[in-house]
């Protein structure tokens, strides 16, 4: 009788624990810009990417991988590159959009990531090039959280396809 090797169980749980530990270990070691868990989002994104790659390639792991990596890189790029604070928000939105585009490129049969990506890019570009805030100042603190909640709700109802 031939045995098949099943994907490892508990991949996402292990990946999240490793990611959280690694992110806070960087802070404890005095790694630049690691205070406040800035690397946590990238580490969590990489954890979800690992779960996607090592597990059964479930889209519900790929999507958060792209979002969290984009989110984390958007928090880290401004201090790493010395980007002015008036451009930091647009850079953040751009890297978040880029993470969503990467999800689409890996799973091109699923076009939904392009919807929030386009919204994020339009808002960022309007701010940088036209100097217009498409999202009113009073609503800006809610903009990205609402997009993240919408993406999460989408994933809850997403069809299961491997």
TORVEXLUM-830143 format. One line per 10 residues: their letters; for each residue x, y, z of N, C-alpha, C, O. Coordinates in Angstrom, 1 decimal, always signed. Layout:
BEGIN
a> X:Y:Z:X:Y:Z:X:Y:Z:X:Y:Z; ...
This chain:
BEGIN
xxxxxxxxxx> +0.8:-1.2:+0.0:+0.0:+0.0:+0.0:+0.9:+1.2:+0.0:+1.9:+1.3:+0.7; +0.5:+2.2:-0.8:+1.3:+3.4:-1.0:+0.8:+4.5:-0.1:-0.4:+4.8:-0.1; +1.6:+5.1:+0.7:+1.2:+6.2:+1.6:+1.4:+7.6:+0.9:+2.4:+7.8:+0.2; +0.4:+8.4:+1.0:+0.6:+9.8:+0.5:+0.9:+10.7:+1.7:+0.5:+10.4:+2.8; +1.7:+11.7:+1.4:+2.1:+12.6:+2.5:+1.1:+13.8:+2.5:+1.0:+14.5:+1.5; +0.4:+13.9:+3.6:-0.5:+15.0:+3.8:+0.2:+16.3:+4.1:+1.3:+16.2:+4.8; -0.4:+17.4:+3.8:+0.2:+18.7:+4.2:+0.2:+18.7:+5.7:-0.6:+18.2:+6.4; +1.2:+19.4:+6.3:+1.3:+19.5:+7.8:+0.0:+20.2:+8.3:-0.5:+21.1:+7.7; -0.3:+19.8:+9.5:-1.5:+20.4:+10.2:-1.0:+21.5:+11.1:+0.1:+21.5:+11.5; -1.9:+22.4:+11.4:-1.6:+23.5:+12.3:-0.6:+24.5:+11.8:+0.1:+25.2:+12.5
xxxxxxxxxx> -0.5:+24.6:+10.4:+0.5:+25.5:+9.8:+0.3:+27.0:+10.2:+1.2:+27.7:+10.6; -1.0:+27.4:+10.1:-1.3:+28.8:+10.4:-1.0:+29.2:+11.8:-0.5:+30.2:+12.1; -1.4:+28.3:+12.7:-1.1:+28.5:+14.1:+0.4:+28.7:+14.4:+0.8:+29.6:+15.1; +1.1:+27.8:+13.9:+2.6:+27.8:+14.1:+3.2:+29.0:+13.4:+4.0:+29.7:+14.0; +2.7:+29.4:+12.2:+3.3:+30.5:+11.5:+3.0:+31.8:+12.2:+3.8:+32.7:+12.3; +1.8:+32.0:+12.8:+1.4:+33.2:+13.5:+2.3:+33.3:+14.8:+2.8:+34.4:+15.1; +2.4:+32.2:+15.5:+3.3:+32.3:+16.7:+4.7:+32.6:+16.4:+5.3:+33.4:+17.1; +5.3:+32.0:+15.4:+6.6:+32.3:+15.0:+6.7:+33.8:+14.6:+7.7:+34.5:+14.9; +5.8:+34.3:+13.8:+5.8:+35.7:+13.4:+5.7:+36.7:+14.5:+6.5:+37.6:+14.6; +4.9:+36.4:+15.5:+4.7:+37.3:+16.6:+6.0:+37.3:+17.4:+6.5:+38.3:+17.8
xxxxxxxxxx> +6.5:+36.1:+17.7:+7.8:+36.0:+18.4:+8.9:+36.7:+17.7:+9.7:+37.4:+18.4; +9.1:+36.5:+16.4:+10.2:+37.1:+15.7:+10.1:+38.6:+15.7:+11.1:+39.3:+15.8; +8.9:+39.1:+15.5:+8.7:+40.6:+15.4:+9.1:+41.2:+16.7:+9.8:+42.3:+16.7; +8.7:+40.6:+17.8:+9.1:+41.2:+19.1:+10.5:+40.9:+19.6:+11.1:+41.7:+20.4; +11.0:+39.8:+19.0:+12.5:+39.6:+19.3:+13.3:+40.6:+18.6:+14.3:+41.0:+19.1; +12.9:+41.0:+17.4:+13.7:+42.1:+16.7:+13.7:+43.4:+17.6:+14.7:+44.0:+17.7; +12.6:+43.7:+18.2:+12.5:+44.9:+19.0:+13.4:+44.7:+20.3:+14.1:+45.6:+20.6; +13.4:+43.5:+20.8:+14.2:+43.3:+22.0:+15.7:+43.3:+21.7:+16.5:+43.7:+22.5; +16.0:+43.0:+20.5:+17.4:+43.0:+20.0:+17.9:+44.4:+19.5:+19.0:+44.6:+19.2; +16.9:+45.4:+19.6:+17.3:+46.7:+19.2:+17.3:+47.0:+17.7:+18.0:+47.9:+17.2
xxxxxxxxxx> +16.6:+46.1:+16.9:+16.6:+46.3:+15.5:+16.0:+47.6:+15.1:+15.0:+48.0:+15.7; +16.5:+48.3:+14.1:+16.0:+49.6:+13.8:+14.5:+49.6:+13.4:+14.0:+48.8:+12.6; +13.8:+50.6:+13.9:+12.4:+50.8:+13.7:+11.5:+49.6:+14.1:+10.4:+49.5:+13.6; +11.9:+48.8:+15.0:+11.2:+47.6:+15.5:+10.3:+48.0:+16.6:+9.4:+47.1:+17.0; +10.4:+49.1:+17.2:+9.6:+49.5:+18.4:+8.1:+49.5:+18.0:+7.8:+49.9:+16.8; +7.3:+49.2:+18.9:+5.8:+49.3:+18.6:+5.4:+48.1:+17.7:+4.2:+48.2:+17.2; +6.2:+47.1:+17.5:+5.8:+46.0:+16.7:+5.6:+46.3:+15.2:+4.8:+45.7:+14.5; +6.4:+47.3:+14.7:+6.3:+47.7:+13.3:+6.5:+46.5:+12.3:+5.9:+46.4:+11.2; +7.4:+45.6:+12.7:+7.7:+44.4:+11.9:+6.6:+43.3:+12.0:+6.6:+42.4:+11.2; +5.7:+43.5:+13.0:+4.7:+42.5:+13.2:+3.9:+42.2:+12.0:+3.6:+41.0:+11.6
xxxxxxxxxx> +3.5:+43.2:+11.3:+2.6:+43.0:+10.1:+3.3:+42.3:+9.0:+2.7:+41.4:+8.3; +4.6:+42.6:+8.7:+5.3:+41.9:+7.7:+5.5:+40.5:+8.2:+5.4:+39.5:+7.4; +5.9:+40.3:+9.4:+6.1:+38.9:+10.0:+4.8:+38.1:+9.9:+4.8:+36.9:+9.5; +3.7:+38.7:+10.2:+2.4:+38.0:+10.1:+2.1:+37.7:+8.6:+1.6:+36.6:+8.3; +2.4:+38.6:+7.7:+2.2:+38.4:+6.3:+3.0:+37.2:+5.8:+2.6:+36.4:+5.0; +4.3:+37.2:+6.2:+5.2:+36.1:+5.8:+4.7:+34.8:+6.4:+4.8:+33.7:+5.8; +4.1:+34.8:+7.6:+3.5:+33.6:+8.2:+2.4:+33.1:+7.4:+2.3:+31.9:+7.2; +1.5:+34.0:+7.0:+0.4:+33.5:+6.1:+0.9:+33.0:+4.8:+0.4:+32.1:+4.2; +1.9:+33.7:+4.3:+2.5:+33.2:+3.0:+3.1:+31.8:+3.2:+2.9:+31.0:+2.3; +3.8:+31.6:+4.3:+4.3:+30.2:+4.6:+3.2:+29.2:+4.7:+3.3:+28.1:+4.2
xxxxxxxxxx> +2.1:+29.6:+5.4:+0.9:+28.7:+5.5:+0.4:+28.4:+4.1:+0.0:+27.3:+3.8; +0.3:+29.4:+3.3:-0.2:+29.2:+1.9:+0.7:+28.2:+1.1:+0.3:+27.3:+0.5; +2.0:+28.5:+1.2:+3.0:+27.7:+0.4:+3.2:+26.2:+1.0:+3.3:+25.3:+0.2; +3.2:+26.1:+2.3:+3.4:+24.8:+2.9:+2.1:+24.0:+3.0:+2.2:+22.7:+2.9; +1.0:+24.6:+3.1:-0.3:+24.0:+3.3:-0.9:+23.6:+2.0:-0.2:+23.1:+1.0; -2.2:+23.7:+1.9:-2.9:+23.3:+0.7:-3.2:+24.4:-0.3:-4.1:+24.4:-1.1; -2.4:+25.5:-0.2:-2.5:+26.7:-1.1:-3.9:+27.3:-1.1:-4.5:+27.6:-2.1; -4.4:+27.5:+0.1:-5.7:+28.1:+0.3:-5.6:+29.6:+0.1:-4.8:+30.3:+0.7; -6.6:+30.1:-0.7:-6.6:+31.5:-1.0:-6.8:+32.4:+0.3:-6.4:+33.5:+0.3; -7.5:+31.8:+1.2:-7.7:+32.5:+2.5:-6.4:+32.8:+3.3:-6.5:+33.5:+4.2
xxxxxxxxxx> -5.4:+32.1:+2.9:-4.0:+32.4:+3.5:-3.3:+33.4:+2.6:-2.5:+34.3:+3.1; -3.4:+33.2:+1.3:-2.7:+34.1:+0.3:-3.2:+35.6:+0.5:-2.3:+36.5:+0.5; -4.5:+35.8:+0.6:-5.0:+37.1:+0.6:-4.4:+37.9:+1.8:-3.9:+39.0:+1.7; -4.5:+37.4:+3.0:-3.9:+38.1:+4.2:-2.4:+38.2:+4.1:-1.9:+39.2:+4.6; -1.8:+37.3:+3.4:-0.3:+37.4:+3.2:+0.0:+38.7:+2.5:+0.9:+39.4:+2.9; -0.7:+38.9:+1.4:-0.4:+40.1:+0.6:-0.8:+41.4:+1.3:-0.1:+42.4:+1.3; -2.0:+41.4:+2.0:-2.4:+42.5:+2.7:-1.5:+42.9:+3.8:-1.1:+44.1:+4.0; -1.1:+41.9:+4.6:-0.3:+42.2:+5.8:+1.1:+42.6:+5.4:+1.7:+43.5:+6.0; +1.7:+41.9:+4.4:+3.0:+42.4:+3.9:+3.0:+43.8:+3.4:+3.9:+44.6:+3.7; +2.0:+44.1:+2.6:+1.8:+45.5:+2.1:+1.7:+46.5:+3.2:+2.3:+47.5:+3.1
xxxxxxxxxx> +0.9:+46.1:+4.2:+0.6:+47.0:+5.3:+1.9:+47.2:+6.1:+2.2:+48.4:+6.4; +2.6:+46.2:+6.4:+3.9:+46.3:+7.1:+4.9:+47.0:+6.4:+5.6:+47.9:+7.0; +5.1:+46.8:+5.1:+6.1:+47.5:+4.3:+5.8:+49.0:+4.3:+6.6:+49.8:+4.3; +4.5:+49.3:+4.2:+4.0:+50.7:+4.1:+4.3:+51.4:+5.4:+4.6:+52.6:+5.4; +4.3:+50.7:+6.5:+4.7:+51.3:+7.8:+6.2:+51.5:+7.9:+6.7:+52.4:+8.5; +7.0:+50.6:+7.3:+8.5:+50.6:+7.4:+9.2:+51.5:+6.4:+10.2:+52.0:+6.7; +8.7:+51.6:+5.2:+9.4:+52.3:+4.2:+9.7:+53.8:+4.5:+10.8:+54.2:+4.3; +8.7:+54.5:+5.0:+9.0:+55.9:+5.3:+10.2:+56.1:+6.2:+11.1:+56.9:+5.9; +10.3:+55.4:+7.4:+11.5:+55.6:+8.2:+12.7:+55.1:+7.6:+13.8:+55.6:+7.7; +12.6:+53.9:+6.9:+13.8:+53.3:+6.3:+14.4:+54.3:+5.2:+15.6:+54.4:+5.2
xxxxxxxxxx> +13.5:+54.9:+4.4:+14.0:+55.7:+3.3:+14.0:+57.2:+3.6:+14.3:+58.0:+2.7; +13.6:+57.6:+4.8:+13.5:+59.0:+5.1:+12.4:+59.7:+4.3:+12.6:+60.9:+3.9; +11.3:+59.1:+4.0:+10.3:+59.7:+3.2:+9.5:+60.7:+4.0:+9.2:+60.5:+5.2; +9.3:+61.9:+3.5:+8.6:+63.0:+4.2:+7.3:+62.5:+4.7:+6.6:+61.7:+4.0; +6.9:+63.1:+5.8:+5.6:+62.7:+6.4:+4.4:+63.0:+5.5:+3.4:+62.3:+5.6; +4.5:+64.0:+4.7:+3.3:+64.3:+3.8:+3.2:+63.3:+2.7:+2.1:+63.3:+2.1; +4.2:+62.5:+2.4:+4.1:+61.4:+1.4:+3.9:+60.1:+2.0:+3.6:+59.1:+1.3; +4.2:+60.0:+3.3:+4.1:+58.6:+4.0:+2.8:+58.0:+3.9:+2.7:+56.7:+3.7; +1.7:+58.7:+3.9:+0.4:+58.1:+3.8:+0.1:+57.5:+2.4:-0.4:+56.4:+2.3; +0.6:+58.3:+1.4:+0.4:+57.8:+0.0:+1.3:+56.5:-0.2:+0.9:+55.6:-0.9
xxxxxxxxxx> +2.5:+56.5:+0.4:+3.4:+55.3:+0.3:+2.7:+54.1:+0.9:+2.7:+53.0:+0.4; +2.1:+54.4:+2.1:+1.4:+53.3:+2.8:+0.3:+52.7:+2.0:+0.2:+51.5:+1.8; -0.5:+53.6:+1.4:-1.6:+53.1:+0.6:-1.1:+52.4:-0.7:-1.7:+51.4:-1.1; +0.0:+52.9:-1.2:+0.6:+52.3:-2.4:+1.1:+50.9:-2.1:+0.9:+50.0:-2.9; +1.8:+50.7:-1.0:+2.3:+49.4:-0.7:+1.2:+48.4:-0.3:+1.3:+47.2:-0.6; +0.1:+48.9:+0.3:-1.0:+48.1:+0.6:-1.7:+47.6:-0.7:-2.0:+46.5:-0.9; -1.8:+48.6:-1.7:-2.3:+48.2:-3.0:-1.4:+47.2:-3.7:-1.9:+46.3:-4.4; -0.1:+47.4:-3.6:+0.8:+46.5:-4.2:+0.7:+45.1:-3.7:+0.7:+44.1:-4.4; +0.5:+44.9:-2.4:+0.3:+43.6:-1.8:-1.0:+43.0:-2.4:-1.0:+41.8:-2.6; -2.0:+43.7:-2.6:-3.2:+43.2:-3.3:-3.0:+42.8:-4.7:-3.5:+41.8:-5.2
xxxxxxxxxx> -2.2:+43.6:-5.4:-1.9:+43.3:-6.8:-1.1:+42.0:-6.9:-1.3:+41.1:-7.8; -0.2:+41.8:-6.0:+0.6:+40.5:-5.9:-0.3:+39.3:-5.7:-0.1:+38.3:-6.3; -1.3:+39.5:-4.8:-2.3:+38.4:-4.6:-3.0:+38.1:-5.9:-3.1:+36.9:-6.3; -3.4:+39.1:-6.7:-4.0:+38.9:-8.0:-3.1:+38.2:-9.0:-3.5:+37.3:-9.7; -1.8:+38.6:-9.0:-0.9:+38.0:-9.9:-0.6:+36.5:-9.6:-0.4:+35.7:-10.5; -0.7:+36.1:-8.3:-0.5:+34.7:-7.9:-1.8:+33.9:-8.2:-1.7:+32.7:-8.6; -2.9:+34.6:-8.1:-4.2:+33.9:-8.3:-5.1:+34.7:-9.2:-6.0:+35.3:-8.8; -4.7:+34.8:-10.5:-5.3:+35.7:-11.5:-6.8:+35.4:-11.8:-7.5:+36.2:-12.4; -7.2:+34.2:-11.4:-8.6:+33.8:-11.6:-9.5:+34.6:-10.6:-10.8:+34.6:-10.7; -8.9:+35.1:-9.6:-9.7:+35.9:-8.6:-9.3:+37.4:-8.7:-8.2:+37.8:-8.5
xxxxxxxxxx> -10.3:+38.1:-9.2:-10.0:+39.6:-9.5:-10.4:+40.5:-8.4:-10.1:+41.7:-8.4; -11.0:+40.0:-7.3:-11.4:+40.9:-6.2:-10.3:+41.7:-5.6:-10.6:+42.9:-5.3; -9.1:+41.2:-5.5:-8.1:+42.1:-4.9:-7.8:+43.4:-5.6:-7.3:+44.4:-5.1; -8.2:+43.4:-6.9:-7.9:+44.6:-7.7:-8.9:+45.7:-7.3:-8.6:+46.9:-7.5; -10.1:+45.4:-6.8:-11.0:+46.4:-6.4:-10.5:+47.3:-5.3:-10.4:+48.5:-5.5; -10.1:+46.8:-4.1:-9.5:+47.7:-3.1:-8.2:+48.3:-3.6:-7.8:+49.4:-3.2; -7.4:+47.5:-4.4:-6.1:+48.0:-4.9:-6.3:+49.3:-5.7:-5.6:+50.3:-5.5; -7.3:+49.3:-6.6:-7.6:+50.5:-7.4:-8.0:+51.6:-6.5:-7.6:+52.8:-6.7; -8.9:+51.4:-5.6:-9.4:+52.4:-4.7:-8.2:+53.1:-3.9:-8.1:+54.3:-3.9; -7.3:+52.2:-3.4:-6.1:+52.7:-2.6:-5.2:+53.5:-3.5:-4.7:+54.6:-3.1
xxxxxxxxxx> -5.0:+53.1:-4.7:-4.1:+53.8:-5.7:-4.7:+55.1:-6.1:-4.0:+56.2:-6.1; -6.0:+55.2:-6.4:-6.6:+56.4:-6.8:-6.5:+57.4:-5.6:-6.2:+58.6:-5.9; -6.8:+57.0:-4.4:-6.8:+57.9:-3.3:-5.3:+58.4:-3.1:-5.1:+59.6:-2.8; -4.3:+57.5:-3.1:-2.9:+57.9:-3.0:-2.5:+58.9:-4.0:-1.8:+59.9:-3.7; -2.8:+58.6:-5.3:-2.3:+59.4:-6.4:-3.0:+60.8:-6.4:-2.4:+61.8:-6.7; -4.3:+60.8:-6.0:-5.0:+62.1:-5.9:-4.3:+63.0:-4.9:-4.2:+64.2:-5.1; -3.9:+62.4:-3.8:-3.3:+63.1:-2.7:-1.9:+63.6:-3.1:-1.5:+64.8:-2.8; -1.1:+62.8:-3.8:+0.3:+63.2:-4.2:+0.3:+64.1:-5.4:+1.0:+65.1:-5.4; -0.4:+63.8:-6.4:-0.3:+64.5:-7.7:-1.3:+65.7:-7.9:-0.9:+66.7:-8.5; -2.5:+65.6:-7.3:-3.5:+66.6:-7.5:-3.6:+67.4:-6.2:-4.3:+68.5:-6.2
xxxxxxxxxx> -3.0:+66.9:-5.1:-3.1:+67.5:-3.8:-4.6:+67.7:-3.3:-5.0:+68.7:-2.8; -5.4:+66.6:-3.6:-6.8:+66.5:-3.2:-6.9:+65.3:-2.3:-6.5:+64.2:-2.6; -7.6:+65.6:-1.2:-8.0:+64.5:-0.3:-9.3:+63.9:-0.7:-10.4:+64.5:-0.4; -9.3:+62.8:-1.4:-10.6:+62.1:-1.8:-11.4:+61.6:-0.6:-12.6:+61.5:-0.6; -10.6:+61.3:+0.4:-11.3:+60.8:+1.7:-11.2:+62.1:+2.6:-10.1:+62.5:+3.0; -12.4:+62.6:+3.0:-12.3:+63.7:+3.9:-11.5:+63.5:+5.2:-11.4:+62.4:+5.7; -10.8:+64.6:+5.6:-9.9:+64.5:+6.7:-10.5:+63.7:+7.9:-9.9:+62.9:+8.6; -11.8:+64.1:+8.3:-12.4:+63.5:+9.4:-12.6:+62.0:+9.3:-12.8:+61.2:+10.2; -12.7:+61.5:+8.0:-12.9:+60.0:+7.8:-11.6:+59.3:+7.5:-11.7:+58.0:+7.4; -10.5:+59.9:+7.3:-9.3:+59.3:+7.0:-8.9:+58.2:+8.0:-8.3:+57.1:+7.6
xxxxxxxxxx> -9.0:+58.4:+9.3:-8.7:+57.3:+10.3:-9.5:+56.0:+10.1:-9.0:+55.0:+10.5; -10.6:+56.1:+9.4:-11.5:+55.0:+9.2:-11.3:+54.3:+7.8:-11.7:+53.2:+7.6; -10.6:+54.9:+6.9:-10.5:+54.5:+5.5:-9.8:+53.1:+5.4:-10.5:+52.2:+4.9; -8.6:+52.9:+5.9:-7.9:+51.6:+5.8:-8.6:+50.6:+6.6:-8.8:+49.5:+6.2; -9.0:+50.9:+7.9:-9.7:+49.9:+8.7:-11.0:+49.4:+8.0:-11.3:+48.2:+8.0; -11.7:+50.3:+7.3:-13.0:+49.8:+6.7:-12.6:+48.9:+5.5:-13.3:+47.9:+5.2; -11.6:+49.2:+4.8:-11.2:+48.4:+3.7:-10.7:+47.0:+4.2:-11.1:+46.0:+3.6; -10.0:+47.0:+5.3:-9.6:+45.7:+5.8:-10.7:+44.9:+6.3:-10.8:+43.6:+6.1; -11.7:+45.5:+6.9:-12.9:+44.8:+7.4:-13.7:+44.2:+6.2:-14.1:+43.1:+6.2; -13.8:+45.1:+5.1:-14.5:+44.6:+3.9:-13.8:+43.4:+3.3:-14.5:+42.5:+2.9
xxxxxxxxxx> -12.5:+43.5:+3.2:-11.7:+42.3:+2.7:-11.9:+41.1:+3.5:-12.1:+40.0:+3.0; -11.9:+41.3:+4.9:-12.2:+40.1:+5.7:-13.5:+39.5:+5.6:-13.7:+38.3:+5.5; -14.5:+40.4:+5.4:-15.9:+39.9:+5.2:-16.0:+39.2:+3.8:-16.7:+38.1:+3.7; -15.3:+39.7:+2.8:-15.2:+39.0:+1.5:-14.6:+37.6:+1.7:-15.2:+36.6:+1.1; -13.6:+37.5:+2.4:-12.9:+36.2:+2.6:-13.8:+35.2:+3.3:-13.8:+34.0:+3.1; -14.6:+35.7:+4.2:-15.6:+34.8:+5.0:-16.6:+34.1:+4.0:-17.0:+33.0:+4.3; -17.0:+34.8:+3.0:-17.9:+34.3:+2.0:-17.3:+33.8:+0.7:-18.0:+33.2:-0.1; -16.0:+33.9:+0.6:-15.3:+33.5:-0.6:-15.5:+32.0:-0.9:-15.4:+31.2:+0.1; -15.7:+31.6:-2.1:-15.8:+30.2:-2.5:-14.5:+29.5:-2.2:-13.5:+30.0:-2.4; -14.6:+28.2:-1.9:-13.4:+27.4:-1.6:-13.0:+26.7:-2.8:-13.7:+25.8:-3.3
xx> -11.8:+27.1:-3.3:-11.2:+26.5:-4.5:-9.8:+26.4:-4.2:-9.2:+27.3:-3.7; -9.2:+25.2:-4.5:-7.7:+25.0:-4.3:-7.0:+25.2:-5.6:-5.8:+25.0:-5.7
